[in-house]
Amino acid sequence: MIQFNGTPQLETERLLLRKFTMDDVFDAFNHWLSDERVSDQRISPSSC
């Protein structure tokens, strides 16, 4: 079984991607998962 421990913080000289938090869930859904082009390609638990 895959165990998800969260997202890492990624940092380069020009970019900082902070760790994904529960505060980001609403925005992630509205801007990413609600897009049919993305959601059609995701892996659903029923297909595993």
C-alpha positions in Angstrom: 0.0 0.0 0.0 1.2 3.5 -0.8 1.6 5.7 2.2 1.4 9.4 1.5 3.3 11.7 3.9 2.4 15.0 2.4 4.2 17.2 -0.1 7.8 18.3 0.3 8.9 21.9 0.2 10.9 22.5 -3.0 13.3 25.4 -3.2 15.6 26.7 -5.9 17.4 29.9 -6.3 14.4 31.5 -8.1 11.4 29.5 -6.8 9.9 28.3 -3.5 7.1 25.8 -3.5 5.8 25.4 0.0 4.3 22.3 1.5 0.6 21.7 0.5 -1.7 22.2 3.5 -5.3 21.6 4.3 -5.8 25.3 3.8 -5.0 24.8 0.1 -7.7 22.1 -0.5 -10.5 24.5 -1.5 -8.3 26.4 -4.0 -6.8 23.2 -5.4 -10.2 21.8 -6.1 -11.5 25.0 -7.7 -8.5 25.7 -9.8 -7.3 22.2 -10.7 -9.5 19.2 -9.8 -12.7 20.8 -11.1 -11.1 21.1 -14.6 -12.4 18.1 -16.6 -9.2 17.9 -18.5 -7.4 17.1 -15.2 -10.1 15.1 -13.4 -10.6 12.7 -16.4 -7.0 11.7 -16.1 -6.8 11.1 -12.3 -6.7 7.7 -10.7 -9.8 7.0 -8.7 -9.8 4.6 -5.7 -12.3 2.3 -7.5 -9.8 1.7 -10.3 -6.9 0.6 -8.0 
